[in-house]
Amino acid sequence: ATLKAFFAEYGISLPTTVVSGASAPATTTGACALGVSIEQSLISLYDQQLANVTSYADVTRAFLALRSASAENHLPAFEVCS
């Protein structure tokens, strides 16, 4: 919601993510492996978007916080259980 508000305020196009054909993994290990893949994709998305918003300090801070949460918290947790 925060990013949507920033993007609307500055007239920046929202990045789109399309997931098709995804199904729930049958096991906890499978779910964790999927979590690893998703977090890695998100980190890549945040890196790409950071390059596009350098003139907006507040948007940059939001992306850095999201990237940090993914890289330092979410990804390691999924890696442990996968």
N, C-alpha and C positions, 0 to 999 in steps of 0.2 A: 504494500500500500504506500509506503514511503517513497519507493522508487517511482511508482506510478504518478504520485503527486509531483515529484521533481521533474519527471519527464514531461508531464503536461505543462508545468510552469515554464520550462525552458524550450518547449516545442521539439523535444527529442523523440525519435521513434523508439517505441519499446521493442526490445529484442523478442523474437518469437521462438518458442520451443515446441516442437511437434513430436509427440510420442504416439506411435501407432503399433498395433499388434502386441503391445505389452501385456503380459499376464503375470499374476501373482506367483512367485516361486513356491514350490511345494515344501521346501525345507527352510529352516532358520538360516542354515549356511548359505543356501541359495539367495535368500532375501538379503543377507549381509553382503554377498558378492555383488548383487544388484546395487545395493547402497554404495559400495565402493565405486562402481562404474558411474553412478549418477553424480556422486560428489566430485569425481575427477572431471566430469563434463561441466559441472557448475564452476569449478575453479577455472577451467579453460574459458568459459563464458565470461566470468568476472574479469579475467585478464584481458580478453578482447575488448570488453566494454570500457575498462579503465583507460585504454588507449584513446577512446572516443570522447571522453568527458573531462579531459584535463583542464578545461577552462571553467569547470564548475566544482568548486572545492567541496560543497556539501554533498554532491552526487558522488564524487570521488571517495569521500569519507564513508558513505553508505556502502559502496562497492567493496572498499577495503575491509570494512567490518564483516560483510557477508563472506568475503573470500577467507578472511582469518577464521571465522567460525567453521567454514567447510574444511579448510586445510588443517587446522589445529585441534578441532574437536570432533566433527562429524566423521571425516575420513578415517582418522585413527580408530575410532570406535567401531566402524564397520569393518576395518581391516582386522581387528582383534577377533571378531566373531566369524569372519569368513574363513 
